[in-house]
Amino acid sequence: MDNITEIRIEEIKDYDNNEYYYYIYCVKDTYERIEIGKSKTKPQCYKQLAVYY
């Protein structure tokens, strides 16, 4: 099973096309890149921890 090693949010300022957005994607341990999408508003990030017994 592949694992996600990182989730990235990049701020894109495209002055040529007058665009401003956030590009969201994740990277698996096989270095496969999966595009999540684009957002005009800044995404909020938080960490949630779940412990199961």
C-alpha positions as CSV (number, residue, x, y, z in Angstrom):
1,M,0.0,0.0,0.0
2,D,1.3,3.5,-0.9
3,N,1.6,6.1,1.8
4,I,1.3,9.8,1.5
5,T,4.6,11.4,2.6
6,E,3.6,15.1,2.3
7,I,0.8,17.4,1.5
8,R,1.8,20.8,-0.1
9,I,0.0,24.1,-0.6
10,E,1.8,26.4,-3.0
11,E,0.9,30.1,-3.4
12,I,0.8,30.9,-7.1
13,K,1.1,34.5,-8.5
14,D,0.8,34.4,-12.2
15,Y,1.4,38.0,-13.3
16,D,1.2,37.1,-17.1
17,N,-2.3,35.8,-16.8
18,N,-3.3,38.0,-13.9
19,E,-4.1,35.0,-11.7
20,Y,-3.6,34.4,-8.0
21,Y,-4.4,31.1,-6.4
22,Y,-3.3,28.3,-4.1
23,Y,-2.3,24.9,-5.7
24,I,-2.8,21.9,-3.4
25,Y,-1.3,18.5,-4.0
26,C,0.1,15.4,-2.2
27,V,3.1,13.2,-2.8
28,K,3.2,9.4,-2.2
29,D,6.2,7.5,-1.1
30,T,6.5,6.3,-4.7
31,Y,7.0,10.0,-5.7
32,E,3.7,10.0,-7.5
33,R,2.1,13.4,-7.4
34,I,-1.7,13.7,-6.9
35,E,-3.3,17.0,-7.7
36,I,-6.0,17.9,-5.2
37,G,-7.0,21.2,-6.8
38,K,-6.8,25.0,-6.8
39,S,-8.3,27.5,-4.4
40,K,-8.8,31.3,-4.7
41,T,-9.0,31.5,-0.9
42,K,-6.2,30.6,1.4
43,P,-6.7,27.1,2.8
44,Q,-6.6,26.6,6.6
45,C,-4.4,23.8,7.8
46,Y,-4.7,21.9,11.0
47,K,-3.4,18.7,12.5
48,Q,-5.8,16.2,14.0
49,L,-4.6,13.3,16.1
50,A,-6.6,10.2,16.7
51,V,-5.6,7.5,19.2
52,Y,-7.3,4.1,19.0
53,Y,-7.0,1.5,21.8
